[in-house]
């Protein structure tokens, strides 16, 4: 693909559904560790009760969110009291105020989308400020400085950034969860300014990022429900890759990032996560829960055959994610692409993925298109054989 057409992406970004209210869900406040060598069953509540209805599924999503927050990512704070935004040139300055603190942050709008009238057009929020995927002419690009929100310079950088200025340097959120919250404030600012000033329709936003920012893009899409489309690229372990499968592969000689290594490298996970990294099978969640939280919104995961990124681990975890989408009746709303020949550098968009990316966008107009490309030899059934039968939710 030389270029993703604007019309296809417009259709992709237009997809979305209103968030579900969880007021009627009976979800525990905290969860105990488990002993689960396989990927945890999405079709059973933590207490073992089956998911049978769409209402059950909405509550199970809320439960999965809470589990990920408790064990792995840290707490997602509620929205702030206010966000005040101004636009000068292509720079948006926003002042975010909570009950106790206030902070100022900035982001940029490049390639303001062209749209008829004052309704605005779609845009891509780039975690790390620059997109590594093709962005067609006529779409906006929003440069999100996630490092300013929550630093990721080393494992000693916890508590630095404007997220922590607002919530305290001891807040349990790791940087991935902090970025999800800060990305929500970007949308708040765009909504306050309105499409007349920004040229952006906030109902048609995508989020993307690569490598460490690919881990971030997946978390942002999972916890900020206003994104219509999420395109994480080569995030590996801690992104699309399963903690359990990465440990299994490492124990069998693969040079792969594991939970034990990841917490020594950076601030992506909550400090709470460190107590579980030597026995990840005690966590009642794994990375297939992130697609479960994004569903049924658009999700296209692009991964790599680079050994450190865990191609088998990302393949199986995201195959599990696609099984969840399938049960919702929208399997083609999630795509997975792993470059078979690995002939590109890390975070260089693989040329062979262009057609698949274009087809994935196009599947909103052509529902029969179904993307899953990988050369992994692991079997999904080896990691999901204890799952309950999928309910008919679609």
QUILIN-V947635 format. One record per helix or strand of 2 or more residues. SS is the DSSP state (@ for helix, = for strand). FROM is the first residue (numbers start at 1). TO is the last residue. If there is no record, write none. Layout:
SS:FROM:TO
SS:FROM:TO
This chain:
@:6:14
@:54:73
=:82:88
=:91:97
=:102:110
=:121:127
=:140:144
@:146:149
@:162:167
@:175:193
@:195:198
=:200:210
@:212:223
=:229:233
@:243:251
@:259:265
@:271:276
@:280:282
@:288:294
=:298:303
@:307:309
@:311:327
@:331:333
=:334:338
@:351:362
=:372:373
@:381:384
